Amino acid sequence: MRKTTRLKKLILASEILIMPGAHDSLVARIIEQAGFQAVTLGGYPATANLLGKPDVSLLTMTEMVEYTRRICGAVDLPVFTDGDTGYGNVTNVYRTVKEMERAGAAGMFIEDQVFPKRCGHMEGKQVIPAEEMVAKIRAALDARIDPDFVIMARTDALAVHGIEEAISRGNLYRETGADLIFVEAPQTIEDMKRINREINAPTLANNVEGGKSPLLTAKKLESIGYNVVVFPIASTYCIAKAVVDLMRELKEKGTTESFLDRMIPFASFNDLVGLPAIRKKEESYLKGLFQ
């Protein structure tokens, strides 16, 4: 089964789909080995990973495509990636979808923020007219080759114009043909319930630790009506905290010895990144030369 089809089936299944965010290819492998069925990529961790900068539209489309391509090559899971605003107008959206599909993604989303956009849980967001976003969704749908390549439409209108406008846009984007709808940053459980009650579409919840939305369990979000929940930046925050603590210890004591119990051992790390399988394949090729 194609990864695009797998992702679409998982979204439409009765059980909520949990998609952890991959900070990089190594984290994507860990997500896969932990038994998750899909992985998501976000502009927030990608910008931190590649540039060491905040998520304020500094990352280019080609950088995000390459980031996506590398992670798609590291795992056999469907990868759902971030297309930001499509990096421009409808023509740019069209190209972004083409490039993300070629990179191996199983789906992606575009949003209705004004470019340059910012993280959905930051202040000062602005949104484009709904009609302009509809045109972008049409371009995205027209660009995809595989009809199961998932196109999600995200609206940030709640923070700008309120929940009525966010719900109206969610339904409009679904009517245009978006496969999945994401209303960013509801601040109460009641708003979450209303979004799912009044938007006639599969929906996605965004669990951002320290963000504006309540941090709820997957089962709770499922009971509210969500089809998908993403944890896009948890691995990035964990990595940053662990390395900050490690570097502080190394700077103060000149050794990492006290951190050994918080590190994966050398042999286990080699297993994690697939060294035994590579060595086995090497041996099979070499044996063939001498038979």
Summary of the structure (lengths in Angstrom):
residues: 291
radius of gyration: 20.4
end to end distance: 36.7
largest distance: 72.2
contacts: 958
relative contact order: 0.12
helix: 53%
strand: 12%
